[in-house]
Amino acid sequence: MDGLAHQIVAGIATGGIYASVALAIVMIYQATHHVNFAQGEMATLSTFIAWSMVQAGMPYWVAFFATIAVSFAIGVVVERILIRPVANAPVLTMVGVFIGLLLIIGNATGWIFGYTTKVFPSPFASEKPLFGGLVSAHELGSTAVTLTVLTLVWAFFRFTKLGLAMRAAAYNPRSARLVGIRVGWMLALGWGLAAAIGAVAGMMVAPVVFLDPTMMLGILLYAFAGALMGGIDNPAGAVLGGFTVGVLENLAGAYVVGTELKLTVALAIIIGVLLVRPSGLFGRVVFSRV
Amino acid sequence: MLGRRQVLAGAAAALAAPAVARAEDAVGVTATEIRIGNTMPYSGPNSAYGVIGRTEQAFVRMLNEGGGFAGRKINFITYDDAFSPPKTVEQVRRLVEQDRVAFLFNPLGTPTNNAIQRYCNQRKVPQLYVATGADKWGNWKEFPWTMGWQPSYRTEAQIYAKHLLAERRDFRLAIVFQNDDFGKDYVAGLRDVIGAERFDATVKTASFEITDPTPDSQILSLQGTGADVLMIALGPKAAAQAIRKTHDIGWQAQRYLTNVSLSVGAVMQPAGVEKGVGIITSGYLKEQGDAAWRDDPGMNEYRAFMKQWMPDGDLHDSNTVYGYALGRTLQQLLTQCDGNFSRENVMRQAASLRDVAIPVLLPGITLDTGPQDYRPIQKMQLQRWDGRSWVRFGGLIEGAEV
């Protein structure tokens, strides 16, 4: 029984990692209706920026918020310069641009900062693991951060005028423009916010998986799975999806099929869910008249 | 009138006599140079290894300054493959078909060498002293043109098993291994020595995919089996996570660690230096940081080489020590070839190293090969992490004969 509790808690801890990245994916989908494949690489770059600031002697939390601001700016710039010109291009063009972005940012990060593994500090460091080694202070702290970000995102879309405008711009650009919303800037804002959330995710992930340019490669796959399972247009669903994938994967590996097939089983369950509920557990069903 | 036999004998003698003349026709060998090919990850995630290629280039410059071999200079052609097997195939084809190199020397990486092994053996191009520890490079029967250099992962695991059996009568062993050639060699090596029956009955294993973000779940499962010895056969990043996790959950197992992941900067420091105290791994090269070699003549030769030929290199990087050792191996090989650089002779000489001393190998370790022994180094010494550095202990241990 002790083992089961350990597996579940460890699953929640890795699930928290997936959840925070899934949240960034959902964010950009909310704002633009695209899935950004370069999300992970952008988050890694942000984390390296934070790392440089901490190395330069900045206190952690100053670096934390400065990184969020810088990442927001990078997100806006990327949208303005790279995405805007192809905004009306076919989906495949967008996919091409996203993959190009992934390669460019990934390799540039490696070129600038090198490929050696770096240690990233955690603000929640404690000398001893808590609850008899069940969970570390960082795991607890980063889960709290993820949930805080989730609450902020939810409140932003639900209660602010800007949030409403962004939703409108994503769902129906033409009507939004007619009621006076500057759709172009709403998209840029969406990119900025997604990049900022990605930065938070990166800074929470890095103390666990260590910082290097390929840090997010594996995580992004799980985050996609989590986002799809929860519903790609529902932030809370995506976060829950992320946690679920983490726990499912551990339980499948430890008790059902062994470590070799644990990912397979987790993904099979997700496909099962999507077959029954194509828009995810908490996704909105969208009807369109043809 | 000459008999048929005499004619044949005469012809054979004419062909055999001037060995040097024949070498002129050998692929990759001209009157002035010997072309040798190599691939390295100079870019990409594994570019830290690229320094091995740079050290070898520096070594070749030194050999050429010294006059080369049999009047010929070495033209060491080394290309970047970014550790990507398709790129390795492309670059090796270029080396063999366009550059027409005599042989390949120390191409780096297990998946990358896998990708070119069949090609090299079909074309009968020596694929020599590959920079990977997989056990398969010792398979002289099936792949007579491919040879490894460093102790294989399987040999290393056999050495840990020998130590374990000598230390404890009763133990419950658990293994967490990367699910590929590298990780599986450790399972195989431990099984070799512990014995199939006992291994299958008592040892618990858990595989780790390189796409897994952490090995935490595997560590928890293995702890749950009640094991008191843990073999960590994971790459650097996952190894650091495993060391941290085993410590954090308070699992008091004797930990053995693959020497692929013994880096202080990339593994022990990220994991937390105090969390790894007591871990056992193994080595075969001297380390710049080891106080025992402060005035060692062998290491002094290495330091002098670095100072003159690679002034910007990092003396403490074990990759430069490795590159230097390979440079010395190349020197020995070409000297042994004695002017005949045909592919057949290069391969023959590569497989007849006898007690070759390399100054940066630990005392007592030499290179030895034979037509049926494609594993040049088979001895290692154990070392234990004391919280600051690796401390060698015990004598040399040799891998098992399987």
Interface residues (C-beta under 8 A of the other chain):
Chain A: D2 G3 H6 Q7 A10 G11 A13 T14 I17 G110 Y115 T116 T117 K118 V119 P129 G132 G133 S136 V208 V209 F210 D212 P213 T214 L217 G218 I219 L221 Y222 E249 N250 G253 A254 G258 T259 E260 K262 L263
Chain B: G44 P45 N46 S47 A48 N179 A206 S207 F208 E209 I210 T211 D212 P213 T214 D216 S217 Q218 L220 S221 Q223 G224 P236 K237 A240 Q241 D248 I249 G250 G265 A266 V267 Q269 P270
